[in-house]
Each structure stands twice: as C-alpha cells, then as structure tokens.
C-alpha cells in the first residue's frame, strides 16, 4: 500500500489510538508500514512508539536534524518551538 511519503525528523500527528492528536517526531522508518516515533515526554528515545504509517498525518513541513547526540529535551524543545507543546496529560 502506498502512503504519504514520510522522512525521519518530520513532525506527524497521530490519527488513531489513545495517543490521537499528539504530535511526534519520526525517529526511524522501520519498513513500508511502520515507523518509530518520539516526543521527548511520553515517548522517549529509550521507549519510542512503533506505529503504523496509515495512522499518521504529516503536521508540518519542518524537519528536525537527527544528527549528533540528541536527548529527549531536544525533541520537546523542537516540538514546542513548532507549536506542538504536547502538555496534555494522558
């Protein structure tokens, strides 16, 4: 099945599941159906979320550079600066 092209570092929103509406950064493309997502708060680098691509919607054209040593705070700051604070408690 063909999906909207996604790349690591892009901001996406979840369209399904209990995390619906939350913004994430794509950490890694696993295969043609799945990706790993982080937000630095609930889904950290140590525990990324595996999610189907069909349950995601591209939220911004801005991409985060995933080079160098990254920590969870980098993802929180990036999402907040782009207008996706994810302060909602789950």
N, C-alpha and C positions, 0 to 999 in steps of 0.2 A: 504494500500500500504506500502511496506517496503522501508525504506530509509537507507542511510549510518548512522550508529549509531553516535549520537551527544550527548555531555555532557555539562552541564554548565561549563563555564570557557574556552572552546575551541575557537580557532580563526577560523573564517569562512570568505569566500568571497561571495559577492552577485553575482549571475549569471544572474539575471534578474531585470528589473525595472530601475528607474532613478538613483538608487544607485549602479548600476552594477560596479563591480570591487573594491568596497570599502571593507575594512576589518572591521569586528566586533567581539566582544566577546559575546558568548551566555550567557545571564543573567539567563534565565529560560526556561524550556521546558513547554509549555502550554498544549499541547496534542500531539497525534501522528503526526499531520500535521503542527503545528505552534510552533514557538519559539519567545522569546523576545531577541532583540539584542541591544547592546550599543557600542559606540566607544569613548565616553567622549567628543566629539566635536559636531557633528551634532545630534547624538542620545545620549542623556544624560540619567542618571539614572532617572531623573524626566520625561523624554519623550522617553522611549525605543521604538524601532521599532518592530512591530509584522510582522513576515514574514513566508511564507510557507517554510518548510524544503526542498522541491524539488527545490527551487530557491537558495539553498546554496551549497557551495563546501568547504569541510574542507581544510584549508590553512596551517595548522601546527599541529604537534603532541603535541606541548607545550600547557599546560593548566594553566590558572590563578587561584589562590586560591581565592574563593569568600567568605572568612570568615572575620569577623571583620567589622570595619567601613570603607567602601570604598567610595571614592569620584571620580568625573569624571576624575580628573588628574591621578589617578591610572590607569585607562583604557587607557588614552592617552600615558602614560609612558610605559605601558606594550606592547601596540601595536608598539610603536616606537622602543623599545628595541628588538622586534622580527622581525623588518624590514618592518613594515607596518605603515608608518607615517601618512597616510590619510591627507596630507597637501593640496590636491587638493580642490579647492573651487567648490561648487555645485551651 
